Amino acid sequence: MSPLQQPPTLSDSFSSSSASASATWFFPYPKLRFFTRIRRFLRSKSFSKRSSPSARFEEETVIKGMGEEEESLGLQRSVKRLHFGSWEEKEVAAMEIRRLAQEDVKTRKSLAELGVVPPLVAMVGSPVVGRRRLAVQTLIELANGTYTNKALMVEAGLLSNLPQNTDTIDESTMHEFARLLLSISFLANTQFPLNSTEILPFLVAILESGSSIETKESCISTLYNLSAVLDNSGPLVNGGVVQSLLRLVSVKEVSEKALATLGNLVVTMMGKKAVENSTLVPESLIEIMTWEDKPKCQELSAYILMILAHQSSVQRQKMAKAGIVPVLLEVALLGSPLAQKRVLKLLQWFKDERQTRMGPHSGPQAGRYVMGSPMSQRETLEGKKLMKTMVKQSLNKNMEMITRRANPATAASTLKSLVISTSSKSLPY
C-alpha cells in the first residue's frame, strides 16, 4: 500500500454496503417475482407432503394432543366446580363428568381418582329431583365396568343416602336408582363387605309399589345377586323378600328371576320355612308348571317343589290336594329334559308315600307294620296295583288335553313308556 493510499474508514464501508443493499433491493424486481413463485411452489409441495398418510398421521397426532390438553383443562375445571362451585355449577360439572365417563373404563377410573365420587354421592341426597337424578345417572356411568368405583360409592355413603319414602320419587328416578343398585350389588360376589340390610327396605318398597316391570326386574336381579351369598339369606328372609317374590312369580316377565332368587333362599332352613308358611304355596308354583312357553320357569318351579316335598309328608299332602299329580304327569310328557327328570322324582315320592299310607290299612293286621314281612310284601303289590290304576285314570282324564298340545304319535309312545314304567318297582328317576 502506497503512502498516498488511505485505508478505508468505517463510514466508507457503511456507505458502500448501504448502496449495495439498496441496489440489491430496488434493482432485481423480476428476480423478486421469481423467488416469490418458488416459495409458493415449495409451499404447495409441502402441503402435498402433509397429505401423505404418514404426514396426516403426524398432523392428526398433533391435533389430538392439543384436543387432549384442552379436554384435560376442561376436566380440571369440572372437578373444581363439582367440589367448590355453586349448585348450578355442580350440575353443569356433573353433566360433563357423565359425558366423559361414557368413553372407557380408564377414563372412569381417572375420574374417580380425582375425587368426583363423594360430591356426587352427596348430590344423591338432594331434595331437588332433577339434581338427584343427574347424580344417579353420573354414578351409573362411573360404576360401569369397575369394581373399584362401586366400592368407592359404598364407602362414600351411597346406601345411607337412598330415599326413605319411595312415594315421593317419580318413576324415572326410581328406575335410575334400581339400575344403580343393580350395578352395586355385584360387589356381593367379591370380598368387599356389602351391607344388604341398607338396600332391602328400598328394594322391597319398589317391589310392593306400582312401578314398571323394568324397574321391578332390576330390583329382583339385585336381590338375586344378594341371595347368591349364603350369609345374606337371613336378612333377606327377615326383610320380607320371600313374600314379595311369591307375589311376583305369576308375572311372566319377571317370573324366571324371581324363581331363581327363591331357589337360592329355599335351600336354607329360614328360607324353606318362609316359603312353606306362605299362603301362595304350593298353588302358585303348581300354576307355573303349566306354562309350556316358559320351560325355564317350569324347571325352577319343579326344583322348589322338590325341596319343599323332600322328607315332608305335610307338604306332599298339600301339593296332592292342590292337584299337582296331573300337572306333573303332563310335564313328564311334554316338559324339558331337566323338568321331566325333576317331576319324575316327585312322582316317585308320591308313589312311595301312597304305598306306605295304604299298607297299614289294607285288611286286618296284628302288630306293627314291618317292612320285609310276607304281609308287607303282599300289601306292597296291592299298593303298586292301586298306583298303576291311579296313573291310568289320570292319564285317561288328561289325554285329550295332552294330545292337543303335542304330536299325537310322540305323545302316544311317551305315554306308553310312562305307563309301563309305573308298573315297575320304581320310577326311572
Disulfide bonds with the S-S distance in Angstrom:
none
